[in-house]
Structures are given as C-alpha cells and as structure tokens.
Amino acid sequence: MAECDMGQIRRSVEQQVNIDPNKPVPVAYIDYLEKILLHQDFGDSTQYQEGVFSILFKAMPWSIFISLYGLALGWTFNVFWGAMLAYKEGKLFDKAGTIFAMIGNSIPYYVAAIIALSVLAYQHGFFPQGGRYHESLKLFYLGWDFGPLRIGWLINEPDVTQGSTFRSW
C-alpha cells in the first residue's frame, strides 16, 4: 500500500465537504449549519464544480413557475369537484366521488407526478420527456439578473440575434 500524507488527506476533506475534520462532530455540525443558515454557503458541487447556491437559483424560477401552476390547477379542480359533489349530494356520484377524492388525497404528490409523467409523457407523448423547451425554439430572456438568480420571462422570438438588447438564455 502506498504511503499517504495525512495532512494532504485532511486538506482534501476540508475542501470537499467544507468541514474541519479536527473538530468534534457536534461542533463541526453547528459550524456547518452556521455556514448554511447565516452565510448561504452550501459549498461547491463536486459534479458541476461551482457553488451549490448558484445551481439552486438557476432552477428556482422554473420550480416556482411549476409550483404556482400546479397550485392553481389543483385548487381550481378541487373547487369544481367539490361543487359537483355538493350538487349531487347523497347520490351515487357523491359517494363514488368522495372515495375518489380520498384516494387521490392519500397518494403523495411526488408519486402522482411520476405516474403522470410516465403516462402522459412517455406512453402517450403529450409532454416533452426532457428539457424546458424544444431545441428548435430561439428564446430570449426579458428580465433582471441578481447574480445567479434571474427573474423574468423567456419569450419565443425567432428573429432575435446575438448582440441584441435582450440577453439570450
């Protein structure tokens, strides 16, 4: 077995996990939480070789969009479903609809999302299987940049060229 330099291994551990290996575990954990909560230092991604915080904020506008869209659709469906059940109160549709709603509410959202993706995207092809938009679209970004966080809209405009007043995505 080749000889190892323990000092080099400790420095490598400090760089990779952002924790001092010489400290006791509870103290290192409190320091780690302090870096995350007070300084927003999530460390560096070992896969992308950049800060985790910037990677999170690149996806955040899309995550917020999908969450708000899902909330609006779910709320609208549930209000109309409840109104239909109330209109047919006491009948077979009310009883079956209540059972359907109870089963639907017992399924975790992430499981329902995987099932919906499997059926709607992979089996029937209603939605794209990957990416945010089709590669043939030429999009430009209209909005503001706050470091890694972008707030704005992607607009389909095939005539926009590089060097225009809008930044391309």
TORPA-4810 file (N, C-alpha, C, O; in nm, 3 decimals):
<nodes>
NODE_1_0.086_-0.118_0.000_0.000_0.000_0.000_0.090_0.124_0.000_0.187_0.130_0.075_M
NODE_2_0.059_0.220_-0.082_0.138_0.343_-0.090_0.120_0.425_0.036_0.016_0.419_0.102_A
NODE_3_0.223_0.501_0.069_0.215_0.584_0.188_0.126_0.705_0.160_0.126_0.760_0.050_E
NODE_4_0.050_0.745_0.261_-0.044_0.857_0.246_0.003_0.971_0.335_0.049_0.950_0.447_C
NODE_5_-0.011_1.090_0.285_0.017_1.209_0.363_-0.113_1.252_0.431_-0.204_1.301_0.365_D
NODE_6_-0.121_1.232_0.564_-0.244_1.263_0.637_-0.281_1.411_0.629_-0.399_1.444_0.628_M
NODE_7_-0.183_1.498_0.624_-0.212_1.641_0.611_-0.281_1.672_0.480_-0.375_1.752_0.475_G
NODE_8_-0.234_1.609_0.372_-0.296_1.629_0.241_-0.439_1.573_0.240_-0.529_1.632_0.180_Q
NODE_9_-0.458_1.458_0.305_-0.592_1.400_0.310_-0.686_1.491_0.388_-0.800_1.510_0.347_I
NODE_10_-0.641_1.548_0.500_-0.724_1.638_0.580_-0.761_1.764_0.499_-0.875_1.808_0.504_R
NODE_11_-0.665_1.820_0.426_-0.694_1.939_0.343_-0.795_1.904_0.235_-0.884_1.984_0.204_R
NODE_12_-0.781_1.785_0.177_-0.875_1.743_0.074_-1.016_1.727_0.131_-1.114_1.766_0.068_S
NODE_13_-1.024_1.670_0.252_-1.155_1.654_0.317_-1.215_1.791_0.346_-1.334_1.811_0.324_V
NODE_14_-1.135_1.885_0.396_-1.184_2.020_0.425_-1.239_2.087_0.300_-1.342_2.154_0.306_E
NODE_15_-1.171_2.069_0.187_-1.216_2.132_0.064_-1.341_2.065_0.009_-1.431_2.133_-0.041_Q
NODE_16_-1.348_1.933_0.017_-1.460_1.860_-0.042_-1.590_1.877_0.036_-1.695_1.900_-0.024_Q
NODE_17_-1.585_1.866_0.168_-1.708_1.866_0.247_-1.727_1.992_0.329_-1.828_2.005_0.397_V
NODE_18_-1.634_2.084_0.324_-1.646_2.213_0.390_-1.658_2.197_0.543_-1.726_2.276_0.608_N
NODE_19_-1.591_2.097_0.599_-1.591_2.071_0.742_-1.448_2.046_0.787_-1.371_1.979_0.718_I
NODE_20_-1.412_2.100_0.902_-1.279_2.076_0.958_-1.280_1.940_1.028_-1.351_1.924_1.128_D
NODE_21_-1.204_1.841_0.979_-1.209_1.707_1.038_-1.146_1.698_1.177_-1.162_1.597_1.246_P
NODE_22_-1.075_1.802_1.220_-1.013_1.800_1.353_-1.111_1.837_1.464_-1.085_1.810_1.581_N
NODE_23_-1.224_1.898_1.428_-1.321_1.939_1.529_-1.411_1.821_1.568_-1.431_1.730_1.487_K
NODE_24_-1.464_1.822_1.690_-1.563_1.719_1.727_-1.686_1.730_1.638_-1.718_1.838_1.588_P
NODE_25_-1.754_1.619_1.618_-1.868_1.614_1.526_-1.977_1.716_1.561_-2.025_1.783_1.471_V
NODE_26_-2.019_1.731_1.688_-2.124_1.830_1.718_-2.080_1.974_1.685_-2.160_2.052_1.634_P
NODE_27_-1.955_2.007_1.713_-1.906_2.142_1.684_-1.898_2.163_1.533_-1.936_2.269_1.483_V
NODE_28_-1.849_2.062_1.461_-1.841_2.073_1.315_-1.980_2.087_1.254_-1.999_2.160_1.157_A
NODE_29_-2.078_2.016_1.310_-2.215_2.024_1.260_-2.274_2.164_1.283_-2.339_2.218_1.194_Y
NODE_30_-2.251_2.220_1.399_-2.301_2.356_1.428_-2.233_2.457_1.335_-2.298_2.549_1.285_I
NODE_31_-2.103_2.442_1.312_-2.033_2.531_1.217_-2.090_2.516_1.076_-2.107_2.615_1.005_D
NODE_32_-2.119_2.393_1.038_-2.176_2.365_0.906_-2.313_2.433_0.891_-2.340_2.497_0.789_Y
NODE_33_-2.398_2.419_0.993_-2.529_2.483_0.989_-2.517_2.636_0.986_-2.595_2.703_0.919_L
NODE_34_-2.420_2.688_1.059_-2.398_2.833_1.060_-2.361_2.882_0.920_-2.410_2.986_0.875_E
NODE_35_-2.274_2.808_0.851_-2.236_2.847_0.715_-2.357_2.846_0.622_-2.372_2.934_0.537_K
NODE_36_-2.443_2.746_0.639_-2.561_2.736_0.552_-2.664_2.843_0.585_-2.709_2.915_0.496_I
NODE_37_-2.701_2.855_0.712_-2.811_2.943_0.750_-2.773_3.091_0.750_-2.853_3.174_0.707_L
NODE_38_-2.655_3.125_0.798_-2.617_3.265_0.809_-2.546_3.320_0.686_-2.564_3.436_0.650_L
NODE_39_-2.466_3.237_0.622_-2.384_3.286_0.511_-2.426_3.230_0.375_-2.367_3.265_0.273_H
NODE_40_-2.528_3.145_0.372_-2.575_3.080_0.249_-2.460_3.013_0.174_-2.456_3.016_0.051_Q
NODE_41_-2.368_2.953_0.246_-2.255_2.883_0.186_-2.287_2.734_0.187_-2.263_2.665_0.286_D
NODE_42_-2.341_2.685_0.076_-2.376_2.544_0.064_-2.259_2.460_0.015_-2.272_2.339_-0.002_F
NODE_43_-2.146_2.524_-0.007_-2.030_2.452_-0.057_-2.030_2.448_-0.209_-2.111_2.513_-0.274_G
NODE_44_-1.938_2.370_-0.263_-1.925_2.356_-0.408_-1.973_2.219_-0.452_-1.954_2.120_-0.382_D
NODE_45_-2.036_2.215_-0.567_-2.082_2.090_-0.624_-1.962_2.013_-0.677_-1.878_2.068_-0.748_S
NODE_46_-1.953_1.885_-0.641_-1.844_1.803_-0.692_-1.867_1.764_-0.837_-1.772_1.731_-0.908_T
NODE_47_-1.991_1.765_-0.882_-2.021_1.728_-1.020_-2.004_1.845_-1.116_-1.947_1.828_-1.224_Q
NODE_48_-2.052_1.964_-1.079_-2.051_2.079_-1.169_-1.937_2.176_-1.142_-1.916_2.268_-1.221_Y
NODE_49_-1.865_2.159_-1.035_-1.751_2.244_-0.999_-1.789_2.391_-0.988_-1.715_2.479_-1.033_Q
NODE_50_-1.904_2.418_-0.927_-1.947_2.555_-0.898_-2.029_2.553_-0.770_-2.063_2.446_-0.719_E
NODE_51_-2.062_2.670_-0.718_-2.135_2.678_-0.593_-2.274_2.618_-0.603_-2.345_2.637_-0.702_G
NODE_52_-2.312_2.544_-0.499_-2.444_2.480_-0.496_-2.554_2.586_-0.495_-2.658_2.567_-0.556_V
NODE_53_-2.530_2.698_-0.426_-2.630_2.804_-0.417_-2.664_2.859_-0.556_-2.781_2.882_-0.587_F
NODE_54_-2.563_2.878_-0.640_-2.590_2.929_-0.775_-2.663_2.825_-0.860_-2.746_2.861_-0.944_S
NODE_55_-2.633_2.698_-0.840_-2.703_2.592_-0.914_-2.850_2.590_-0.874_-2.938_2.575_-0.959_I
NODE_56_-2.878_2.604_-0.744_-3.017_2.605_-0.697_-3.094_2.722_-0.757_-3.209_2.705_-0.798_L
NODE_57_-3.032_2.840_-0.761_-3.104_2.957_-0.810_-3.122_2.958_-0.961_-3.207_3.031_-1.012_F
NODE_58_-3.044_2.881_-1.033_-3.068_2.869_-1.177_-3.199_2.797_-1.204_-3.270_2.828_-1.300_K
NODE_59_-3.232_2.700_-1.120_-3.355_2.621_-1.138_-3.474_2.682_-1.065_-3.588_2.642_-1.090_A
NODE_60_-3.450_2.776_-0.976_-3.559_2.828_-0.893_-3.673_2.893_-0.973_-3.789_2.866_-0.940_M
NODE_61_-3.649_2.977_-1.073_-3.764_3.034_-1.145_-3.855_2.929_-1.207_-3.977_2.942_-1.204_P
NODE_62_-3.795_2.823_-1.262_-3.877_2.717_-1.319_-3.951_2.640_-1.211_-4.066_2.602_-1.230_W
NODE_63_-3.888_2.618_-1.098_-3.954_2.547_-0.987_-4.072_2.629_-0.934_-4.178_2.573_-0.906_S
NODE_64_-4.054_2.758_-0.920_-4.162_2.844_-0.873_-4.276_2.845_-0.975_-4.393_2.838_-0.936_I
NODE_65_-4.244_2.854_-1.104_-4.346_2.852_-1.208_-4.427_2.724_-1.203_-4.550_2.728_-1.204_F
NODE_66_-4.359_2.610_-1.196_-4.430_2.481_-1.193_-4.514_2.470_-1.066_-4.627_2.420_-1.071_I
NODE_67_-4.461_2.515_-0.952_-4.536_2.507_-0.827_-4.661_2.593_-0.830_-4.768_2.548_-0.789_S
NODE_68_-4.650_2.715_-0.879_-4.767_2.803_-0.886_-4.870_2.751_-0.986_-4.990_2.756_-0.960_L
NODE_69_-4.822_2.701_-1.099_-4.911_2.646_-1.199_-4.986_2.524_-1.144_-5.107_2.512_-1.163_Y
NODE_70_-4.913_2.435_-1.076_-4.976_2.317_-1.015_-5.074_2.354_-0.906_-5.180_2.292_-0.893_G
NODE_71_-5.039_2.455_-0.826_-5.128_2.501_-0.720_-5.257_2.557_-0.779_-5.366_2.526_-0.730_L
NODE_72_-5.246_2.638_-0.883_-5.365_2.696_-0.946_-5.453_2.588_-1.008_-5.575_2.591_-0.993_A
NODE_73_-5.391_2.493_-1.079_-5.471_2.386_-1.140_-5.536_2.298_-1.034_-5.654_2.264_-1.045_L
NODE_74_-5.461_2.261_-0.932_-5.515_2.176_-0.827_-5.627_2.243_-0.750_-5.728_2.180_-0.721_G
NODE_75_-5.609_2.369_-0.717_-5.712_2.441_-0.644_-5.840_2.453_-0.728_-5.950_2.429_-0.678_W
NODE_76_-5.824_2.489_-0.855_-5.941_2.502_-0.943_-6.015_2.370_-0.957_-6.137_2.365_-0.947_T
NODE_77_-5.940_2.262_-0.981_-6.003_2.130_-0.994_-6.077_2.092_-0.866_-6.190_2.045_-0.872_F
NODE_78_-6.014_2.112_-0.751_-6.076_2.073_-0.625_-6.201_2.154_-0.594_-6.297_2.099_-0.540_N
NODE_79_-6.202_2.282_-0.626_-6.322_2.364_-0.603_-6.436_2.315_-0.691_-6.549_2.301_-0.644_V
NODE_80_-6.409_2.291_-0.819_-6.515_2.244_-0.908_-6.560_2.103_-0.873_-6.678_2.071_-0.881_F
NODE_81_-6.465_2.017_-0.833_-6.501_1.881_-0.793_-6.590_1.885_-0.669_-6.691_1.814_-0.663_W
NODE_82_-6.555_1.966_-0.571_-6.637_1.980_-0.451_-6.774_2.036_-0.482_-6.873_1.994_-0.421_G
NODE_83_-6.782_2.130_-0.575_-6.912_2.186_-0.613_-7.000_2.081_-0.681_-7.120_2.075_-0.657_A
NODE_84_-6.938_1.997_-0.766_-7.016_1.891_-0.833_-7.065_1.788_-0.731_-7.179_1.741_-0.740_M
NODE_85_-6.980_1.754_-0.634_-7.022_1.659_-0.532_-7.134_1.717_-0.444_-7.226_1.645_-0.406_L
NODE_86_-7.126_1.845_-0.413_-7.230_1.909_-0.333_-7.361_1.917_-0.411_-7.469_1.906_-0.352_A
NODE_87_-7.352_1.937_-0.541_-7.473_1.947_-0.624_-7.547_1.813_-0.629_-7.670_1.809_-0.632_Y
NODE_88_-7.471_1.703_-0.629_-7.530_1.569_-0.635_-7.528_1.501_-0.498_-7.512_1.379_-0.490_K
NODE_89_-7.544_1.578_-0.392_-7.530_1.528_-0.255_-7.623_1.410_-0.228_-7.742_1.413_-0.259_E
NODE_90_-7.564_1.307_-0.167_-7.641_1.189_-0.128_-7.660_1.086_-0.238_-7.708_0.977_-0.209_G
NODE_91_-7.625_1.115_-0.358_-7.643_1.022_-0.469_-7.517_0.938_-0.487_-7.417_0.959_-0.419_K
NODE_92_-7.523_0.843_-0.579_-7.409_0.754_-0.605_-7.286_0.832_-0.650_-7.174_0.798_-0.611_L
NODE_93_-7.305_0.936_-0.732_-7.192_1.017_-0.778_-7.120_1.083_-0.660_-6.998_1.092_-0.660_F
NODE_94_-7.195_1.128_-0.562_-7.136_1.191_-0.444_-7.053_1.090_-0.365_-6.941_1.121_-0.323_D
NODE_95_-7.105_0.971_-0.346_-7.033_0.869_-0.269_-6.908_0.823_-0.343_-6.800_0.813_-0.284_K
NODE_96_-6.922_0.794_-0.472_-6.806_0.750_-0.550_-6.703_0.862_-0.565_-6.582_0.838_-0.559_A
NODE_97_-6.751_0.984_-0.583_-6.661_1.099_-0.595_-6.585_1.128_-0.468_-6.469_1.170_-0.472_G
NODE_98_-6.649_1.105_-0.353_-6.582_1.124_-0.224_-6.473_1.019_-0.206_-6.364_1.050_-0.158_T
NODE_99_-6.501_0.894_-0.244_-6.400_0.788_-0.236_-6.283_0.821_-0.329_-6.167_0.804_-0.291_I
NODE_100_-6.314_0.868_-0.451_-6.209_0.908_-0.545_-6.122_1.020_-0.487_-6.000_1.016_-0.498_F
NODE_101_-6.185_1.118_-0.424_-6.111_1.230_-0.365_-6.024_1.183_-0.248_-5.911_1.229_-0.233_A
NODE_102_-6.076_1.093_-0.167_-5.998_1.043_-0.053_-5.877_0.962_-0.100_-5.768_0.976_-0.045_M
NODE_103_-5.895_0.878_-0.201_-5.782_0.802_-0.256_-5.682_0.897_-0.320_-5.561_0.882_-0.302_I
NODE_104_-5.732_0.995_-0.396_-5.643_1.092_-0.460_-5.562_1.173_-0.361_-5.445_1.203_-0.387_G
NODE_105_-5.623_1.209_-0.248_-5.550_1.286_-0.146_-5.452_1.201_-0.067_-5.360_1.256_-0.005_N
NODE_106_-5.468_1.070_-0.068_-5.376_0.984_0.007_-5.250_0.951_-0.071_-5.153_0.902_-0.012_S
NODE_107_-5.248_0.976_-0.201_-5.129_0.949_-0.283_-5.035_1.068_-0.270_-5.076_1.182_-0.295_I
NODE_108_-4.910_1.045_-0.233_-4.814_1.157_-0.224_-4.797_1.224_-0.360_-4.804_1.159_-0.464_P
NODE_109_-4.773_1.355_-0.358_-4.766_1.431_-0.482_-4.652_1.385_-0.571_-4.667_1.382_-0.694_Y
NODE_110_-4.538_1.350_-0.512_-4.426_1.308_-0.596_-4.454_1.175_-0.665_-4.406_1.152_-0.776_Y
NODE_111_-4.533_1.086_-0.602_-4.571_0.961_-0.666_-4.669_0.989_-0.780_-4.658_0.932_-0.888_V
NODE_112_-4.765_1.077_-0.755_-4.861_1.114_-0.860_-4.789_1.180_-0.977_-4.826_1.159_-1.093_A
NODE_113_-4.685_1.260_-0.948_-4.610_1.326_-1.055_-4.536_1.224_-1.140_-4.533_1.236_-1.262_A
NODE_114_-4.476_1.124_-1.077_-4.404_1.020_-1.152_-4.501_0.940_-1.238_-4.471_0.908_-1.353_I
NODE_115_-4.618_0.907_-1.183_-4.718_0.834_-1.261_-4.767_0.919_-1.378_-4.781_0.869_-1.489_I
NODE_116_-4.793_1.048_-1.352_-4.840_1.137_-1.459_-4.735_1.151_-1.569_-4.769_1.148_-1.687_A
NODE_117_-4.608_1.166_-1.530_-4.501_1.173_-1.630_-4.493_1.044_-1.712_-4.477_1.048_-1.834_L
NODE_118_-4.504_0.932_-1.644_-4.496_0.804_-1.713_-4.607_0.789_-1.816_-4.583_0.748_-1.929_S
NODE_119_-4.728_0.822_-1.775_-4.842_0.804_-1.865_-4.847_0.912_-1.972_-4.858_0.881_-2.091_V
NODE_120_-4.838_1.040_-1.931_-4.860_1.149_-2.025_-4.739_1.180_-2.113_-4.757_1.220_-2.228_L
NODE_121_-4.618_1.164_-2.063_-4.500_1.198_-2.142_-4.441_1.077_-2.213_-4.413_1.083_-2.333_A
NODE_122_-4.421_0.967_-2.141_-4.352_0.854_-2.200_-4.442_0.763_-2.281_-4.403_0.717_-2.389_Y
NODE_123_-4.564_0.735_-2.232_-4.652_0.643_-2.303_-4.729_0.711_-2.416_-4.745_0.654_-2.523_Q
NODE_124_-4.779_0.833_-2.391_-4.865_0.899_-2.490_-4.797_1.015_-2.562_-4.846_1.058_-2.666_H
NODE_125_-4.687_1.066_-2.510_-4.612_1.172_-2.578_-4.679_1.309_-2.576_-4.651_1.391_-2.663_G
NODE_126_-4.767_1.334_-2.479_-4.833_1.465_-2.471_-4.737_1.576_-2.429_-4.755_1.691_-2.469_F
NODE_127_-4.636_1.543_-2.350_-4.541_1.642_-2.298_-4.399_1.599_-2.334_-4.374_1.480_-2.355_F
NODE_128_-4.306_1.693_-2.341_-4.167_1.656_-2.369_-4.109_1.573_-2.255_-4.147_1.589_-2.139_P
NODE_129_-4.018_1.484_-2.290_-3.959_1.395_-2.191_-3.839_1.456_-2.121_-3.788_1.399_-2.024_Q
NODE_130_-3.792_1.570_-2.167_-3.677_1.632_-2.103_-3.660_1.774_-2.153_-3.712_1.810_-2.258_G
NODE_131_-3.586_1.853_-2.078_-3.561_1.991_-2.118_-3.679_2.081_-2.087_-3.789_2.034_-2.059_G
NODE_132_-3.652_2.211_-2.094_-3.757_2.307_-2.063_-3.836_2.346_-2.187_-3.952_2.387_-2.177_R
NODE_133_-3.775_2.333_-2.303_-3.840_2.371_-2.427_-3.771_2.298_-2.541_-3.663_2.242_-2.524_Y
NODE_134_-3.834_2.297_-2.657_-3.779_2.228_-2.773_-3.653_2.299_-2.822_-3.644_2.421_-2.817_H
NODE_135_-3.556_2.220_-2.870_-3.428_2.278_-2.912_-3.441_2.373_-3.030_-3.356_2.461_-3.047_E
NODE_136_-3.545_2.357_-3.113_-3.559_2.442_-3.231_-3.606_2.583_-3.198_-3.595_2.672_-3.282_S
NODE_137_-3.658_2.604_-3.077_-3.704_2.737_-3.039_-3.584_2.828_-3.013_-3.485_2.786_-2.952_L
NODE_138_-3.592_2.951_-3.058_-3.492_3.051_-3.027_-3.556_3.145_-2.926_-3.652_3.215_-2.957_K
NODE_139_-3.502_3.145_-2.805_-3.564_3.220_-2.697_-3.475_3.334_-2.654_-3.352_3.325_-2.663_L
NODE_140_-3.535_3.441_-2.608_-3.456_3.545_-2.543_-3.518_3.574_-2.408_-3.636_3.547_-2.383_F
NODE_141_-3.437_3.630_-2.323_-3.472_3.649_-2.183_-3.501_3.796_-2.159_-3.419_3.882_-2.192_Y
NODE_142_-3.617_3.825_-2.102_-3.655_3.961_-2.068_-3.674_3.965_-1.917_-3.770_3.909_-1.864_L
NODE_143_-3.583_4.033_-1.848_-3.595_4.036_-1.704_-3.472_4.097_-1.640_-3.400_4.176_-1.701_G
NODE_144_-3.449_4.059_-1.515_-3.340_4.115_-1.436_-3.252_4.003_-1.385_-3.299_3.893_-1.359_W
NODE_145_-3.123_4.033_-1.372_-3.027_3.939_-1.315_-2.986_3.987_-1.178_-2.948_4.103_-1.160_D
NODE_146_-2.992_3.899_-1.081_-2.942_3.926_-0.947_-2.838_3.819_-0.916_-2.865_3.725_-0.842_F
NODE_147_-2.721_3.833_-0.974_-2.618_3.731_-0.958_-2.666_3.604_-1.025_-2.700_3.605_-1.144_G
NODE_148_-2.670_3.493_-0.952_-2.715_3.368_-1.012_-2.867_3.361_-1.029_-2.917_3.273_-1.100_P
NODE_149_-2.941_3.451_-0.965_-3.087_3.449_-0.972_-3.135_3.538_-1.085_-3.098_3.655_-1.093_L
NODE_150_-3.216_3.481_-1.173_-3.276_3.557_-1.283_-3.426_3.563_-1.262_-3.490_3.461_-1.238_R
NODE_151_-3.481_3.681_-1.273_-3.625_3.698_-1.262_-3.672_3.757_-1.394_-3.626_3.864_-1.434_I
NODE_152_-3.760_3.689_-1.462_-3.805_3.739_-1.590_-3.878_3.632_-1.668_-3.932_3.537_-1.611_G
NODE_153_-3.880_3.649_-1.799_-3.956_3.562_-1.886_-3.871_3.519_-2.003_-3.784_3.593_-2.049_W
NODE_154_-3.896_3.397_-2.051_-3.839_3.350_-2.176_-3.945_3.372_-2.283_-4.059_3.329_-2.269_L
NODE_155_-3.907_3.438_-2.389_-4.003_3.472_-2.494_-3.954_3.413_-2.624_-3.837_3.426_-2.660_I
NODE_156_-4.044_3.346_-2.697_-4.009_3.286_-2.824_-4.009_3.395_-2.931_-4.113_3.453_-2.962_N
NODE_157_-3.894_3.421_-2.986_-3.880_3.524_-3.089_-3.773_3.476_-3.186_-3.654_3.493_-3.158_E
NODE_158_-3.812_3.416_-3.299_-3.712_3.358_-3.389_-3.620_3.461_-3.455_-3.513_3.423_-3.504_P
NODE_159_-3.657_3.588_-3.458_-3.576_3.687_-3.527_-3.471_3.753_-3.438_-3.393_3.836_-3.485_D
NODE_160_-3.467_3.717_-3.311_-3.370_3.778_-3.220_-3.232_3.719_-3.247_-3.217_3.597_-3.254_V
NODE_161_-3.135_3.804_-3.262_-2.999_3.758_-3.289_-2.909_3.789_-3.171_-2.944_3.869_-3.084_T
NODE_162_-2.794_3.725_-3.168_-2.697_3.751_-3.063_-2.652_3.896_-3.075_-2.628_3.946_-3.185_Q
NODE_163_-2.640_3.963_-2.963_-2.597_4.103_-2.966_-2.713_4.200_-2.963_-2.693_4.321_-2.968_G
NODE_164_-2.836_4.147_-2.957_-2.950_4.237_-2.948_-2.958_4.293_-2.806_-2.876_4.259_-2.721_S
NODE_165_-3.056_4.377_-2.781_-3.064_4.441_-2.649_-3.106_4.343_-2.541_-3.088_4.372_-2.423_T
NODE_166_-3.161_4.229_-2.577_-3.201_4.129_-2.480_-3.097_4.020_-2.472_-3.034_3.986_-2.572_F
NODE_167_-3.079_3.965_-2.353_-2.981_3.859_-2.337_-3.042_3.727_-2.377_-3.157_3.698_-2.343_R
NODE_168_-2.966_3.646_-2.448_-3.019_3.514_-2.482_-3.000_3.421_-2.364_-2.906_3.439_-2.285_S
NODE_169_-3.085_3.324_-2.350_-3.084_3.235_-2.234_-2.970_3.139_-2.242_-2.953_3.056_-2.153_W
</nodes>
